[in-house]
Amino acid sequence: MNKPAKLRSRNPGNADSQMMYSLVRAAHVLESRLEDALEQVGLSLPKFGALSHLVKEGEPLSLSECATKMTCVRSNMTQLMDRLEADGLVRRVEDPEDRRAVRAVATPLGKERYAAGVKQVEKVHAEFSETISSIDRGTLERVLSAIK
């Protein structure tokens, strides 16, 4: 039985390269689906991520703590908090331990928008789960975790 020309490769490196780009494309597709879903409730992935940490923490977080949790630099977090504050989703409060520092807390609207975002993310997750239901999830998890 002959394999289709696309799958046949004399150069194993070429197959690895194709797989690498397929993984990048798949990640981009998932990211786009999440962004589109969150856009329907007025959020972006970064805004949803920041709200997630603020809501789950349940108390004001310093911008440095938020930056660490989201693995980004503090200046990016400051800009993100500016946008969230302008949207009425967070407010800045004084740090009781350091009067020079500022903390952020989710507003009631921020909590509401976060909950709507969770529902959107759950829809994307369900679609993803349905798509890969016939794939050996264990193998996929091992492959993805091997990438460091």
KEBADO-660990 format. One line per 2 residues: number of its first residue (from 1); their letters; for each residue x, y, z of N, C-alpha, C. Coordinates in pm, whole numbers. Example, Ala and Ser with C-alpha at 12.3 -4.5 7.8 and 13.67 -1.06 7.14 Angstrom:
BEGIN
1> as> 1319/-569/780/1230/-450/780/1320/-330/780; 1285/-225/708/1367/-106/714/1290/3/787
end
This chain:
BEGIN
1> mn> 84/-118/0/0/0/0/88/123/0; 65/214/-91/144/336/-102/86/445/-13
3> kp> 178/516/51/135/630/132/119/751/41; 29/844/76/18/966/-3/151/1041/-2
5> ak> 177/1111/-111/305/1181/-126/330/1279/-13; 227/1342/39/245/1439/147/303/1376/273
7> lr> 267/1251/300/311/1187/422/446/1119/407; 485/1090/283/613/1026/257/722/1131/260
9> sr> 828/1103/331/938/1197/337/1069/1122/346; 1162/1159/259/1294/1098/265/1379/1161/373
11> np> 1338/1279/415/1413/1354/515/1332/1356/645; 1372/1276/745/1294/1274/869/1284/1411/934
13> gn> 1384/1494/916/1379/1630/970/1265/1710/913; 1231/1683/787/1120/1753/723/988/1717/790
15> ad> 970/1590/823/848/1547/894/839/1613/1031; 953/1621/1101/955/1687/1231/921/1835/1217
17> sq> 973/1896/1113/945/2037/1089/797/2058/1062; 739/1969/980/596/1980/951/513/1964/1079
19> mm> 554/1871/1164/482/1850/1288/493/1974/1378; 613/2030/1384/632/2150/1466/539/2262/1419
21> ys> 533/2284/1288/447/2391/1237/299/2356/1256; 265/2228/1251/127/2187/1278/90/2220/1423
23> lv> 181/2198/1515/156/2232/1656/138/2383/1672; 221/2460/1604/210/2606/1611/75/2650/1555
25> ra> 36/2593/1441/-94/2628/1381/-209/2590/1475; -201/2470/1536/-307/2427/1627/-318/2522/1746
27> ah> -204/2562/1801/-205/2657/1913/-267/2790/1871; -233/2834/1752/-288/2961/1702/-439/2951/1683
29> vl> -486/2838/1631/-630/2818/1612/-702/2822/1746; -649/2750/1846/-712/2750/1979/-712/2889/2041
31> es> -600/2959/2027/-592/3095/2080/-694/3185/2013; -708/3173/1881/-806/3255/1808/-949/3224/1852
33> rl> -977/3096/1872/-1112/3057/1918/-1141/3115/2056; -1042/3110/2144/-1060/3167/2277/-1079/3318/2269
35> ed> -996/3384/2190/-1008/3531/2175/-1146/3568/2120; -1193/3496/2016/-1324/3524/1958/-1436/3503/2060
37> al> -1426/3396/2137/-1528/3367/2237/-1530/3474/2346; -1413/3512/2393/-1405/3613/2500/-1447/3751/2450
39> eq> -1420/3778/2324/-1459/3907/2266/-1611/3927/2275; -1686/3818/2269/-1832/3826/2277/-1881/3880/2412
41> vg> -1796/3871/2514/-1833/3925/2645/-1744/4044/2683; -1677/4101/2583/-1599/4222/2606/-1464/4200/2673
43> ls> -1408/4080/2656/-1277/4052/2717/-1177/4006/2612; -1051/4010/2648/-943/3952/2570/-879/3845/2658
45> lp> -792/3765/2603/-722/3665/2685/-645/3729/2800; -568/3835/2776/-497/3896/2889/-591/3952/2996
47> kf> -700/4017/2954/-796/4070/3051/-860/3957/3130; -898/3851/3061/-957/3736/3127/-858/3674/3226
49> ga> -733/3663/3185/-630/3606/3273/-612/3689/3399; -605/3820/3383/-587/3907/3500/-709/3898/3593
51> ls> -828/3904/3534/-950/3892/3616/-955/3758/3687; -911/3654/3619/-910/3521/3679/-829/3520/3808
53> hl> -711/3578/3805/-628/3581/3926/-690/3668/4035; -745/3782/3996/-805/3871/4096/-929/3809/4160
55> vk> -1013/3747/4078/-1136/3688/4130/-1104/3567/4217; -1016/3481/4170/-983/3360/4247/-912/3393/4378
57> eg> -830/3496/4376/-758/3534/4498/-855/3587/4604; -956/3660/4558/-1058/3708/4651/-1019/3829/4733
59> ep> -901/3880/4710/-855/4000/4781/-764/4078/4687; -745/4207/4716/-660/4286/4627/-518/4229/4615
61> ls> -467/4232/4492/-330/4188/4465/-246/4306/4418; -120/4305/4456/-31/4409/4404/-11/4382/4255
63> ls> 24/4486/4182/48/4469/4040/167/4377/4016; 263/4380/4107/378/4289/4096/333/4143/4110
65> ec> 243/4117/4206/191/3981/4222/115/3937/4098; 36/4027/4042/-39/3995/3919/58/3964/3806
67> at> 161/4045/3793/259/4024/3686/327/3888/3703; 362/3853/3825/426/3724/3850/332/3609/3815
69> km> 206/3619/3856/108/3514/3828/84/3499/3679; 92/3609/3605/67/3603/3460/198/3593/3380
71> tc> 308/3581/3449/441/3573/3388/464/3681/3283; 446/3804/3328/476/3917/3241/548/4024/3324
73> vr> 598/4124/3257/670/4230/3328/569/4328/3388; 614/4397/3492/524/4487/3566/468/4598/3477
75> sn> 550/4649/3384/502/4758/3298/385/4711/3212; 389/4586/3165/275/4532/3090/152/4521/3178
77> mt> 174/4481/3303/62/4467/3396/0/4603/3425; 83/4704/3439/31/4839/3463/-59/4882/3348
79> ql> -15/4858/3225/-96/4895/3108/-226/4814/3102; -216/4686/3134/-335/4601/3135/-433/4649/3242
81> md> -383/4682/3359/-470/4731/3467/-533/4865/3428; -459/4948/3356/-516/5074/3307/-638/5046/3219
83> rl> -625/4949/3129/-736/4915/3040/-852/4854/3117; -822/4764/3211/-928/4704/3292/-1000/4808/3377
85> ea> -924/4902/3430/-983/5008/3511/-1071/5099/3425; -1025/5130/3305/-1103/5214/3214/-1234/5145/3175
87> dg> -1233/5012/3170/-1354/4935/3138/-1444/4915/3261; -1397/4960/3378/-1475/4945/3500/-1469/4805/3559
89> lv> -1369/4725/3519/-1360/4587/3563/-1272/4568/3686; -1181/4660/3710/-1098/4658/3830/-1088/4800/3885
91> rr> -1049/4807/4009/-1016/4938/4065/-888/4922/4145; -815/5029/4154/-691/5028/4230/-722/5073/4372
93> ve> -656/5008/4466/-672/5043/4607/-534/5057/4668; -528/5130/4778/-401/5147/4848/-356/5015/4909
95> dp> -227/4998/4915/-169/4882/4981/-157/4916/5129; -223/4842/5217/-218/4876/5359/-78/4859/5421
97> ed> 8/4782/5355/142/4757/5408/248/4850/5352; 219/4913/5237/318/4998/5172/244/5111/5102
99> rr> 253/5230/5156/175/5342/5101/219/5383/4962; 337/5337/4918/384/5367/4783/326/5270/4680
101> av> 278/5157/4727/231/5051/4637/80/5060/4614; 39/4997/4505/-102/4994/4467/-142/4849/4447
103> ra> -264/4819/4483/-320/4686/4461/-439/4699/4368; -476/4588/4307/-593/4587/4218/-694/4487/4271
105> va> -820/4521/4253/-929/4433/4296/-1036/4434/4187; -1097/4319/4164/-1204/4309/4065/-1328/4380/4119
107> tp> -1393/4458/4033/-1520/4523/4069/-1633/4422/4051; -1752/4454/4098/-1866/4365/4072/-1885/4339/3921
109> lg> -1868/4443/3839/-1878/4424/3694/-1766/4333/3644; -1647/4347/3701/-1535/4261/3663/-1564/4115/3696
111> ke> -1623/4092/3813/-1659/3955/3852/-1766/3898/3760; -1861/3982/3725/-1969/3941/3635/-1913/3908/3496
113> ry> -1826/3995/3447/-1766/3974/3314/-1677/3850/3315; -1605/3828/3425/-1522/3708/3439/-1609/3583/3431
115> aa> -1721/3582/3503/-1811/3466/3502/-1863/3440/3360; -1894/3545/3288/-1939/3529/3148/-1824/3474/3063
117> gv> -1703/3519/3091/-1586/3469/3019/-1563/3321/3046; -1583/3279/3170/-1566/3138/3205/-1661/3052/3120
119> kq> -1785/3098/3104/-1882/3023/3023/-1836/3013/2878; -1780/3121/2826/-1730/3120/2689/-1612/3024/2674
121> ve> -1521/3027/2770/-1405/2939/2766/-1450/2793/2777; -1550/2768/2858/-1602/2631/2872/-1660/2580/2740
123> kv> -1723/2668/2662/-1776/2629/2531/-1661/2588/2438; -1555/2668/2436/-1440/2636/2351/-1377/2505/2398
125> ha> -1369/2487/2528/-1313/2364/2584/-1396/2243/2540; -1527/2256/2545/-1615/2145/2505/-1596/2112/2357
127> ef> -1586/2214/2273/-1562/2192/2130/-1428/2123/2109; -1328/2166/2181/-1195/2106/2171/-1200/1959/2214
129> se> -1265/1933/2324/-1275/1795/2375/-1347/1705/2276; -1450/1758/2214/-1524/1680/2115/-1437/1651/1992
131> ti> -1357/1747/1953/-1271/1733/1836/-1166/1625/1856; -1110/1616/1975/-1001/1520/1997/-1047/1394/2069
133> ss> -1177/1371/2074/-1225/1256/2151/-1171/1123/2098; -1144/1114/1969/-1095/987/1915/-942/976/1920
135> id> -877/1079/1964/-731/1078/1973/-689/1022/2108; -582/952/2109/-530/902/2236/-478/1020/2317
137> rg> -556/1063/2413/-521/1180/2493/-389/1162/2568; -365/1042/2616/-241/1015/2688/-119/1039/2602
139> tl> -125/993/2478/-14/1014/2385/4/1163/2358; -106/1231/2334/-98/1374/2307/-39/1448/2426
141> er> -82/1415/2545/-28/1480/2666/121/1454/2681; 165/1330/2653/308/1298/2663/389/1376/2561
143> vl> 337/1386/2440/408/1461/2335/420/1608/2374; 310/1666/2417/311/1808/2452/397/1837/2574
145> sa> 394/1747/2672/475/1770/2792/624/1748/2766; 657/1676/2659/798/1654/2625/862/1779/2565
147> ik> 779/1871/2518/831/1995/2459/867/2091/2570; 995/2118/2580/1044/2209/2687/1122/2322/2630
end
